[in-house]
Amino acid sequence: MGGCFSYPQVNRLGHGRRCDYVGIVICRQRPHTASGVTFMTLEDETGFVNLVLWQKVWDEYKLLAKTLSLMGVSGRLQTEDGVTHLIVDRVWEPSLQEEIAAGRSRDFH
């Protein structure tokens, strides 16, 4: 993996730019009204990044997307009306120098 961006860097990159991001999973939402789209929020020490996983991406990375507490994602930024989402095309498990404390996300279905 190349360098990952922090929350403030993600927000400065701009619409359409590719980026990698690593954060702690705060929540996963897969509403029935969203036609198979999964929404997630990841947090790093500087802020939150909202993710969108289309059905095809969810199906490909379901195990990682459902079970990781610390998640790495790659994708393209979508910025509209001052709101930025990372449209995910890849989910991966970050490698760490030190072990992290296990935590749980708040998942809503």
A tleap script that builds the chain and sets N, CA, C and O, in Angstrom:
source leaprc.protein.ff14SB
mol = sequence {
  NMET GLY GLY CYS PHE SER TYR PRO GLN VAL
  ASN ARG LEU GLY HIE GLY ARG ARG CYS ASP
  TYR VAL GLY ILE VAL ILE CYS ARG GLN ARG
  PRO HIE THR ALA SER GLY VAL THR PHE MET
  THR LEU GLU ASP GLU THR GLY PHE VAL ASN
  LEU VAL LEU TRP GLN LYS VAL TRP ASP GLU
  TYR LYS LEU LEU ALA LYS THR LEU SER LEU
  MET GLY VAL SER GLY ARG LEU GLN THR GLU
  ASP GLY VAL THR HIE LEU ILE VAL ASP ARG
  VAL TRP GLU PRO SER LEU GLN GLU GLU ILE
  ALA ALA GLY ARG SER ARG ASP PHE CHIE
}
set mol.1.N position { 0.839 -1.170 0.000 }
set mol.1.CA position { 0.000 0.000 0.000 }
set mol.1.C position { 0.881 1.228 0.000 }
set mol.1.O position { 1.906 1.268 0.681 }
set mol.2.N position { 0.483 2.230 -0.764 }
set mol.2.CA position { 1.165 3.513 -0.716 }
set mol.2.C position { 0.769 4.222 0.560 }
set mol.2.O position { 0.197 3.612 1.463 }
set mol.3.N position { 1.066 5.485 0.637 }
set mol.3.CA position { 0.710 6.236 1.822 }
set mol.3.C position { -0.791 6.402 1.949 }
set mol.3.O position { -1.494 6.612 0.961 }
set mol.4.N position { -1.271 6.305 3.174 }
set mol.4.CA position { -2.690 6.512 3.435 }
set mol.4.C position { -2.899 7.955 3.868 }
set mol.4.O position { -1.995 8.589 4.412 }
set mol.5.N position { -4.081 8.457 3.624 }
set mol.5.CA position { -4.414 9.824 3.958 }
set mol.5.C position { -5.149 9.890 5.284 }
set mol.5.O position { -5.826 8.937 5.672 }
set mol.6.N position { -5.018 11.014 5.983 }
set mol.6.CA position { -5.787 11.268 7.203 }
set mol.6.C position { -7.077 11.989 6.813 }
set mol.6.O position { -7.241 12.406 5.667 }
set mol.7.N position { -7.980 12.129 7.765 }
set mol.7.CA position { -9.260 12.793 7.513 }
set mol.7.C position { -9.091 14.177 6.873 }
set mol.7.O position { -9.726 14.440 5.851 }
set mol.8.N position { -8.257 15.079 7.433 }
set mol.8.CA position { -8.145 16.404 6.809 }
set mol.8.C position { -7.589 16.335 5.385 }
set mol.8.O position { -7.994 17.117 4.524 }
set mol.9.N position { -6.675 15.416 5.134 }
set mol.9.CA position { -6.113 15.263 3.787 }
set mol.9.C position { -7.176 14.765 2.813 }
set mol.9.O position { -7.243 15.232 1.676 }
set mol.10.N position { -7.998 13.828 3.250 }
set mol.10.CA position { -9.066 13.303 2.397 }
set mol.10.C position { -9.981 14.440 1.960 }
set mol.10.O position { -10.349 14.531 0.790 }
set mol.11.N position { -10.342 15.295 2.890 }
set mol.11.CA position { -11.255 16.391 2.570 }
set mol.11.C position { -10.634 17.451 1.664 }
set mol.11.O position { -11.358 18.195 1.003 }
set mol.12.N position { -9.312 17.529 1.622 }
set mol.12.CA position { -8.649 18.502 0.744 }
set mol.12.C position { -8.356 17.950 -0.643 }
set mol.12.O position { -8.060 18.724 -1.553 }
set mol.13.N position { -8.429 16.638 -0.833 }
set mol.13.CA position { -8.057 16.040 -2.119 }
set mol.13.C position { -8.974 16.458 -3.266 }
set mol.13.O position { -8.500 16.743 -4.365 }
set mol.14.N position { -10.251 16.495 -3.023 }
set mol.14.CA position { -11.181 16.919 -4.064 }
set mol.14.C position { -11.865 15.778 -4.782 }
set mol.14.O position { -11.421 14.630 -4.756 }
set mol.15.N position { -12.962 16.136 -5.425 }
set mol.15.CA position { -13.825 15.193 -6.119 }
set mol.15.C position { -13.062 14.393 -7.179 }
set mol.15.O position { -12.286 14.941 -7.962 }
set mol.16.N position { -13.309 13.078 -7.176 }
set mol.16.CA position { -12.746 12.206 -8.203 }
set mol.16.C position { -11.360 11.665 -7.923 }
set mol.16.O position { -10.888 10.789 -8.648 }
set mol.17.N position { -10.699 12.159 -6.895 }
set mol.17.CA position { -9.348 11.687 -6.583 }
set mol.17.C position { -9.377 10.324 -5.914 }
set mol.17.O position { -10.288 10.029 -5.140 }
set mol.18.N position { -8.393 9.500 -6.205 }
set mol.18.CA position { -8.238 8.193 -5.557 }
set mol.18.C position { -7.487 8.378 -4.252 }
set mol.18.O position { -6.620 9.244 -4.133 }
set mol.19.N position { -7.834 7.548 -3.269 }
set mol.19.CA position { -7.077 7.585 -2.018 }
set mol.19.C position { -7.246 6.283 -1.249 }
set mol.19.O position { -8.173 5.509 -1.484 }
set mol.20.N position { -6.338 6.075 -0.342 }
set mol.20.CA position { -6.384 4.979 0.624 }
set mol.20.C position { -6.637 5.620 1.989 }
set mol.20.O position { -6.158 6.718 2.271 }
set mol.21.N position { -7.391 4.923 2.821 }
set mol.21.CA position { -7.704 5.444 4.150 }
set mol.21.C position { -7.779 4.272 5.122 }
set mol.21.O position { -8.270 3.200 4.770 }
set mol.22.N position { -7.297 4.476 6.336 }
set mol.22.CA position { -7.373 3.472 7.397 }
set mol.22.C position { -8.028 4.120 8.601 }
set mol.22.O position { -7.670 5.227 9.002 }
set mol.23.N position { -9.000 3.407 9.177 }
set mol.23.CA position { -9.658 3.924 10.365 }
set mol.23.C position { -10.376 2.830 11.129 }
set mol.23.O position { -10.516 1.700 10.661 }
set mol.24.N position { -10.820 3.195 12.301 }
set mol.24.CA position { -11.594 2.287 13.143 }
set mol.24.C position { -13.050 2.348 12.685 }
set mol.24.O position { -13.591 3.431 12.462 }
set mol.25.N position { -13.674 1.192 12.546 }
set mol.25.CA position { -15.068 1.139 12.108 }
set mol.25.C position { -15.957 1.646 13.234 }
set mol.25.O position { -15.984 1.077 14.325 }
set mol.26.N position { -16.682 2.724 12.957 }
set mol.26.CA position { -17.616 3.299 13.932 }
set mol.26.C position { -18.997 2.703 13.741 }
set mol.26.O position { -19.660 2.346 14.714 }
set mol.27.N position { -19.439 2.593 12.493 }
set mol.27.CA position { -20.746 1.978 12.243 }
set mol.27.C position { -20.836 1.443 10.821 }
set mol.27.O position { -20.134 1.889 9.914 }
set mol.28.N position { -21.714 0.483 10.666 }
set mol.28.CA position { -22.064 -0.105 9.375 }
set mol.28.C position { -23.572 -0.002 9.241 }
set mol.28.O position { -24.306 -0.360 10.161 }
set mol.29.N position { -24.033 0.483 8.104 }
set mol.29.CA position { -25.471 0.583 7.880 }
set mol.29.C position { -25.783 0.014 6.507 }
set mol.29.O position { -25.139 0.345 5.511 }
set mol.30.N position { -26.778 -0.841 6.482 }
set mol.30.CA position { -27.200 -1.467 5.234 }
set mol.30.C position { -28.728 -1.419 5.178 }
set mol.30.O position { -29.397 -2.445 5.306 }
set mol.31.N position { -29.271 -0.212 4.986 }
set mol.31.CA position { -30.736 -0.081 5.025 }
set mol.31.C position { -31.409 -0.784 3.860 }
set mol.31.O position { -30.873 -0.824 2.752 }
set mol.32.N position { -32.570 -1.330 4.115 }
set mol.32.CA position { -33.325 -2.035 3.074 }
set mol.32.C position { -33.709 -1.106 1.933 }
set mol.32.O position { -33.878 -1.554 0.799 }
set mol.33.N position { -33.847 0.165 2.218 }
set mol.33.CA position { -34.262 1.133 1.198 }
set mol.33.C position { -33.105 1.591 0.310 }
set mol.33.O position { -33.319 2.380 -0.610 }
set mol.34.N position { -31.879 1.111 0.565 }
set mol.34.CA position { -30.704 1.587 -0.173 }
set mol.34.C position { -30.303 0.667 -1.317 }
set mol.34.O position { -29.212 0.826 -1.864 }
set mol.35.N position { -31.133 -0.276 -1.694 }
set mol.35.CA position { -30.886 -1.161 -2.844 }
set mol.35.C position { -29.531 -1.866 -2.782 }
set mol.35.O position { -28.817 -1.944 -3.782 }
set mol.36.N position { -29.187 -2.375 -1.607 }
set mol.36.CA position { -27.961 -3.147 -1.471 }
set mol.36.C position { -26.712 -2.336 -1.198 }
set mol.36.O position { -25.626 -2.907 -1.091 }
set mol.37.N position { -26.830 -1.028 -1.082 }
set mol.37.CA position { -25.669 -0.184 -0.776 }
set mol.37.C position { -25.401 -0.248 0.721 }
set mol.37.O position { -26.330 -0.203 1.527 }
set mol.38.N position { -24.130 -0.353 1.088 }
set mol.38.CA position { -23.737 -0.343 2.494 }
set mol.38.C position { -23.003 0.963 2.776 }
set mol.38.O position { -22.116 1.365 2.023 }
set mol.39.N position { -23.378 1.611 3.858 }
set mol.39.CA position { -22.741 2.842 4.297 }
set mol.39.C position { -21.946 2.527 5.558 }
set mol.39.O position { -22.433 1.839 6.456 }
set mol.40.N position { -20.726 3.033 5.616 }
set mol.40.CA position { -19.890 2.815 6.789 }
set mol.40.C position { -19.234 4.136 7.168 }
set mol.40.O position { -19.074 5.027 6.334 }
set mol.41.N position { -18.859 4.248 8.430 }
set mol.41.CA position { -18.091 5.389 8.892 }
set mol.41.C position { -16.839 4.862 9.567 }
set mol.41.O position { -16.902 4.001 10.444 }
set mol.42.N position { -15.694 5.395 9.144 }
set mol.42.CA position { -14.423 5.067 9.766 }
set mol.42.C position { -13.885 6.324 10.444 }
set mol.42.O position { -14.142 7.442 9.997 }
set mol.43.N position { -13.144 6.130 11.516 }
set mol.43.CA position { -12.590 7.259 12.260 }
set mol.43.C position { -11.094 7.052 12.456 }
set mol.43.O position { -10.641 5.953 12.777 }
set mol.44.N position { -10.335 8.127 12.259 }
set mol.44.CA position { -8.937 8.125 12.680 }
set mol.44.C position { -8.810 9.167 13.793 }
set mol.44.O position { -9.821 9.691 14.262 }
set mol.45.N position { -7.605 9.469 14.215 }
set mol.45.CA position { -7.428 10.380 15.347 }
set mol.45.C position { -7.786 11.828 14.997 }
set mol.45.O position { -7.806 12.690 15.877 }
set mol.46.N position { -8.070 12.101 13.712 }
set mol.46.CA position { -8.353 13.484 13.301 }
set mol.46.C position { -9.797 13.700 12.851 }
set mol.46.O position { -10.204 14.847 12.667 }
set mol.47.N position { -10.581 12.641 12.668 }
set mol.47.CA position { -11.959 12.827 12.239 }
set mol.47.C position { -12.567 11.589 11.613 }
set mol.47.O position { -12.012 10.494 11.711 }
set mol.48.N position { -13.730 11.771 10.958 }
set mol.48.CA position { -14.522 10.681 10.386 }
set mol.48.C position { -14.524 10.751 8.866 }
set mol.48.O position { -14.515 11.837 8.286 }
set mol.49.N position { -14.535 9.586 8.226 }
set mol.49.CA position { -14.701 9.496 6.781 }
set mol.49.C position { -15.875 8.556 6.510 }
set mol.49.O position { -15.930 7.441 7.027 }
set mol.50.N position { -16.813 9.032 5.688 }
set mol.50.CA position { -17.986 8.242 5.317 }
set mol.50.C position { -17.690 7.436 4.064 }
set mol.50.O position { -17.133 7.958 3.098 }
set mol.51.N position { -18.063 6.165 4.080 }
set mol.51.CA position { -17.813 5.252 2.969 }
set mol.51.C position { -19.110 4.814 2.323 }
set mol.51.O position { -20.154 4.744 2.973 }
set mol.52.N position { -19.033 4.520 1.036 }
set mol.52.CA position { -20.132 3.904 0.302 }
set mol.52.C position { -19.571 2.653 -0.359 }
set mol.52.O position { -18.587 2.723 -1.095 }
set mol.53.N position { -20.196 1.513 -0.098 }
set mol.53.CA position { -19.816 0.255 -0.738 }
set mol.53.C position { -20.993 -0.219 -1.571 }
set mol.53.O position { -22.032 -0.594 -1.028 }
set mol.54.N position { -20.835 -0.203 -2.890 }
set mol.54.CA position { -21.883 -0.702 -3.772 }
set mol.54.C position { -21.997 -2.213 -3.587 }
set mol.54.O position { -21.063 -2.838 -3.084 }
set mol.55.N position { -23.099 -2.800 -3.974 }
set mol.55.CA position { -23.390 -4.219 -3.769 }
set mol.55.C position { -22.252 -5.120 -4.250 }
set mol.55.O position { -21.864 -6.048 -3.540 }
set mol.56.N position { -21.716 -4.864 -5.437 }
set mol.56.CA position { -20.657 -5.700 -5.998 }
set mol.56.C position { -19.407 -5.697 -5.106 }
set mol.56.O position { -18.788 -6.740 -4.894 }
set mol.57.N position { -19.045 -4.526 -4.591 }
set mol.57.CA position { -17.878 -4.410 -3.711 }
set mol.57.C position { -18.163 -5.104 -2.388 }
set mol.57.O position { -17.300 -5.808 -1.862 }
set mol.58.N position { -19.372 -4.914 -1.837 }
set mol.58.CA position { -19.754 -5.588 -0.595 }
set mol.58.C position { -19.648 -7.097 -0.754 }
set mol.58.O position { -19.096 -7.779 0.110 }
set mol.59.N position { -20.171 -7.616 -1.851 }
set mol.59.CA position { -20.138 -9.058 -2.082 }
set mol.59.C position { -18.697 -9.576 -2.159 }
set mol.59.O position { -18.396 -10.650 -1.636 }
set mol.60.N position { -17.825 -8.831 -2.797 }
set mol.60.CA position { -16.434 -9.264 -2.950 }
set mol.60.C position { -15.659 -9.220 -1.636 }
set mol.60.O position { -14.815 -10.084 -1.398 }
set mol.61.N position { -15.922 -8.245 -0.788 }
set mol.61.CA position { -15.142 -8.042 0.441 }
set mol.61.C position { -15.982 -8.217 1.705 }
set mol.61.O position { -15.621 -7.701 2.762 }
set mol.62.N position { -17.087 -8.933 1.606 }
set mol.62.CA position { -18.040 -9.056 2.707 }
set mol.62.C position { -17.406 -9.516 4.020 }
set mol.62.O position { -17.676 -8.935 5.071 }
set mol.63.N position { -16.578 -10.538 3.972 }
set mol.63.CA position { -15.986 -11.055 5.205 }
set mol.63.C position { -15.173 -9.976 5.914 }
set mol.63.O position { -15.340 -9.763 7.115 }
set mol.64.N position { -14.301 -9.300 5.184 }
set mol.64.CA position { -13.503 -8.227 5.792 }
set mol.64.C position { -14.383 -7.065 6.231 }
set mol.64.O position { -14.217 -6.538 7.331 }
set mol.65.N position { -15.315 -6.666 5.378 }
set mol.65.CA position { -16.157 -5.506 5.671 }
set mol.65.C position { -17.042 -5.730 6.891 }
set mol.65.O position { -17.383 -4.777 7.592 }
set mol.66.N position { -17.415 -6.980 7.150 }
set mol.66.CA position { -18.281 -7.289 8.290 }
set mol.66.C position { -17.509 -7.531 9.577 }
set mol.66.O position { -18.081 -7.407 10.660 }
set mol.67.N position { -16.217 -7.875 9.492 }
set mol.67.CA position { -15.525 -8.332 10.693 }
set mol.67.C position { -14.365 -7.460 11.169 }
set mol.67.O position { -14.003 -7.523 12.344 }
set mol.68.N position { -13.782 -6.660 10.307 }
set mol.68.CA position { -12.635 -5.860 10.741 }
set mol.68.C position { -13.065 -4.725 11.668 }
set mol.68.O position { -14.081 -4.076 11.423 }
set mol.69.N position { -12.305 -4.485 12.719 }
set mol.69.CA position { -12.510 -3.316 13.576 }
set mol.69.C position { -11.652 -2.153 13.092 }
set mol.69.O position { -12.062 -0.995 13.171 }
set mol.70.N position { -10.468 -2.465 12.594 }
set mol.70.CA position { -9.581 -1.488 11.964 }
set mol.70.C position { -9.513 -1.875 10.496 }
set mol.70.O position { -9.070 -2.972 10.155 }
set mol.71.N position { -9.953 -0.973 9.633 }
set mol.71.CA position { -10.125 -1.320 8.227 }
set mol.71.C position { -9.368 -0.364 7.326 }
set mol.71.O position { -9.310 0.841 7.571 }
set mol.72.N position { -8.789 -0.931 6.276 }
set mol.72.CA position { -8.204 -0.135 5.216 }
set mol.72.C position { -9.107 -0.204 4.001 }
set mol.72.O position { -9.642 -1.264 3.677 }
set mol.73.N position { -9.277 0.928 3.327 }
set mol.73.CA position { -10.101 0.979 2.128 }
set mol.73.C position { -9.395 1.809 1.066 }
set mol.73.O position { -8.599 2.697 1.372 }
set mol.74.N position { -9.703 1.501 -0.177 }
set mol.74.CA position { -9.220 2.267 -1.324 }
set mol.74.C position { -10.418 2.609 -2.180 }
set mol.74.O position { -11.364 1.829 -2.287 }
set mol.75.N position { -10.372 3.776 -2.787 }
set mol.75.CA position { -11.475 4.164 -3.648 }
set mol.75.C position { -11.329 5.567 -4.179 }
set mol.75.O position { -10.253 6.164 -4.154 }
set mol.76.N position { -12.448 6.075 -4.662 }
set mol.76.CA position { -12.491 7.391 -5.301 }
set mol.76.C position { -13.413 8.306 -4.497 }
set mol.76.O position { -14.479 7.888 -4.045 }
set mol.77.N position { -12.989 9.557 -4.325 }
set mol.77.CA position { -13.768 10.508 -3.545 }
set mol.77.C position { -14.913 11.101 -4.353 }
set mol.77.O position { -14.777 11.402 -5.539 }
set mol.78.N position { -16.036 11.259 -3.681 }
set mol.78.CA position { -17.195 11.917 -4.268 }
set mol.78.C position { -17.538 13.088 -3.355 }
set mol.78.O position { -17.926 12.897 -2.202 }
set mol.79.N position { -17.391 14.298 -3.882 }
set mol.79.CA position { -17.681 15.494 -3.100 }
set mol.79.C position { -18.834 16.234 -3.756 }
set mol.79.O position { -18.787 16.578 -4.937 }
set mol.80.N position { -19.873 16.471 -2.960 }
set mol.80.CA position { -21.058 17.154 -3.470 }
set mol.80.C position { -21.645 18.008 -2.357 }
set mol.80.O position { -21.879 17.517 -1.253 }
set mol.81.N position { -21.881 19.265 -2.640 }
set mol.81.CA position { -22.456 20.204 -1.667 }
set mol.81.C position { -21.678 20.210 -0.349 }
set mol.81.O position { -22.279 20.276 0.723 }
set mol.82.N position { -20.352 20.143 -0.425 }
set mol.82.CA position { -19.514 20.198 0.765 }
set mol.82.C position { -19.420 18.917 1.556 }
set mol.82.O position { -18.781 18.885 2.607 }
set mol.83.N position { -20.048 17.851 1.070 }
set mol.83.CA position { -20.012 16.558 1.759 }
set mol.83.C position { -19.158 15.591 0.938 }
set mol.83.O position { -19.344 15.455 -0.272 }
set mol.84.N position { -18.217 14.923 1.614 }
set mol.84.CA position { -17.312 13.998 0.930 }
set mol.84.C position { -17.589 12.571 1.373 }
set mol.84.O position { -17.711 12.295 2.567 }
set mol.85.N position { -17.688 11.665 0.402 }
set mol.85.CA position { -17.799 10.232 0.643 }
set mol.85.C position { -16.680 9.550 -0.119 }
set mol.85.O position { -16.283 10.002 -1.193 }
set mol.86.N position { -16.176 8.471 0.434 }
set mol.86.CA position { -15.202 7.643 -0.268 }
set mol.86.C position { -15.966 6.464 -0.863 }
set mol.86.O position { -16.515 5.641 -0.131 }
set mol.87.N position { -16.001 6.384 -2.188 }
set mol.87.CA position { -16.673 5.285 -2.881 }
set mol.87.C position { -15.652 4.151 -2.965 }
set mol.87.O position { -14.701 4.218 -3.744 }
set mol.88.N position { -15.854 3.127 -2.169 }
set mol.88.CA position { -14.864 2.064 -1.967 }
set mol.88.C position { -14.877 1.075 -3.127 }
set mol.88.O position { -15.933 0.641 -3.587 }
set mol.89.N position { -13.662 0.727 -3.594 }
set mol.89.CA position { -13.556 -0.359 -4.572 }
set mol.89.C position { -12.681 -1.495 -4.058 }
set mol.89.O position { -12.557 -2.534 -4.707 }
set mol.90.N position { -12.066 -1.292 -2.873 }
set mol.90.CA position { -11.250 -2.352 -2.280 }
set mol.90.C position { -11.206 -2.183 -0.772 }
set mol.90.O position { -11.065 -1.071 -0.264 }
set mol.91.N position { -11.330 -3.310 -0.052 }
set mol.91.CA position { -11.227 -3.345 1.405 }
set mol.91.C position { -10.040 -4.231 1.740 }
set mol.91.O position { -9.857 -5.286 1.132 }
set mol.92.N position { -9.229 -3.807 2.710 }
set mol.92.CA position { -8.044 -4.580 3.073 }
set mol.92.C position { -7.754 -4.423 4.564 }
set mol.92.O position { -8.190 -3.476 5.218 }
set mol.93.N position { -7.005 -5.388 5.060 }
set mol.93.CA position { -6.629 -5.378 6.474 }
set mol.93.C position { -5.275 -4.704 6.618 }
set mol.93.O position { -4.288 -5.178 6.055 }
set mol.94.N position { -5.209 -3.606 7.362 }
set mol.94.CA position { -3.935 -2.915 7.532 }
set mol.94.C position { -2.957 -3.756 8.355 }
set mol.94.O position { -3.363 -4.490 9.255 }
set mol.95.N position { -1.680 -3.642 8.041 }
set mol.95.CA position { -0.672 -4.289 8.873 }
set mol.95.C position { -0.164 -3.247 9.866 }
set mol.95.O position { 0.073 -2.091 9.516 }
set mol.96.N position { -0.007 -3.680 11.090 }
set mol.96.CA position { 0.363 -2.759 12.165 }
set mol.96.C position { 1.691 -3.144 12.790 }
set mol.96.O position { 2.087 -4.309 12.800 }
set mol.97.N position { 2.358 -2.138 13.305 }
set mol.97.CA position { 3.604 -2.361 14.034 }
set mol.97.C position { 3.318 -2.908 15.430 }
set mol.97.O position { 4.087 -3.708 15.963 }
set mol.98.N position { 2.193 -2.461 16.023 }
set mol.98.CA position { 1.825 -2.865 17.372 }
set mol.98.C position { 0.398 -3.401 17.370 }
set mol.98.O position { -0.399 -3.074 16.490 }
set mol.99.N position { 0.090 -4.216 18.351 }
set mol.99.CA position { -1.262 -4.743 18.467 }
set mol.99.C position { -2.195 -3.659 18.998 }
set mol.99.O position { -1.810 -2.863 19.855 }
set mol.100.N position { -3.430 -3.635 18.481 }
set mol.100.CA position { -4.395 -2.643 18.961 }
set mol.100.C position { -5.418 -3.308 19.861 }
set mol.100.O position { -5.634 -4.518 19.794 }
set mol.101.N position { -6.041 -2.505 20.699 }
set mol.101.CA position { -7.086 -3.014 21.581 }
set mol.101.C position { -8.335 -3.318 20.752 }
set mol.101.O position { -8.710 -2.533 19.881 }
set mol.102.N position { -8.964 -4.433 21.017 }
set mol.102.CA position { -10.175 -4.813 20.288 }
set mol.102.C position { -11.329 -3.925 20.734 }
set mol.102.O position { -11.458 -3.580 21.909 }
set mol.103.N position { -12.151 -3.570 19.777 }
set mol.103.CA position { -13.335 -2.763 20.058 }
set mol.103.C position { -14.479 -3.232 19.201 }
set mol.103.O position { -14.284 -4.033 18.287 }
set mol.104.N position { -15.663 -2.751 19.478 }
set mol.104.CA position { -16.827 -3.150 18.695 }
set mol.104.C position { -17.428 -1.932 18.022 }
set mol.104.O position { -17.427 -0.833 18.578 }
set mol.105.N position { -17.936 -2.138 16.830 }
set mol.105.CA position { -18.636 -1.074 16.129 }
set mol.105.C position { -20.114 -1.152 16.463 }
set mol.105.O position { -20.601 -2.172 16.951 }
set mol.106.N position { -20.830 -0.052 16.190 }
set mol.106.CA position { -22.283 -0.047 16.351 }
set mol.106.C position { -22.873 -0.298 14.981 }
set mol.106.O position { -22.801 0.569 14.109 }
set mol.107.N position { -23.455 -1.464 14.774 }
set mol.107.CA position { -23.986 -1.849 13.473 }
set mol.107.C position { -25.504 -1.780 13.488 }
set mol.107.O position { -26.149 -2.247 14.427 }
set mol.108.N position { -26.069 -1.189 12.430 }
set mol.108.CA position { -27.516 -1.042 12.323 }
set mol.108.C position { -27.971 -1.707 11.040 }
set mol.108.O position { -27.361 -1.529 9.986 }
set mol.109.N position { -29.037 -2.469 11.135 }
set mol.109.CA position { -29.544 -3.193 9.942 }
set mol.109.C position { -30.994 -2.882 9.726 }
set mol.109.O position { -31.601 -3.389 8.782 }
savepdb mol mol.pdb
quit
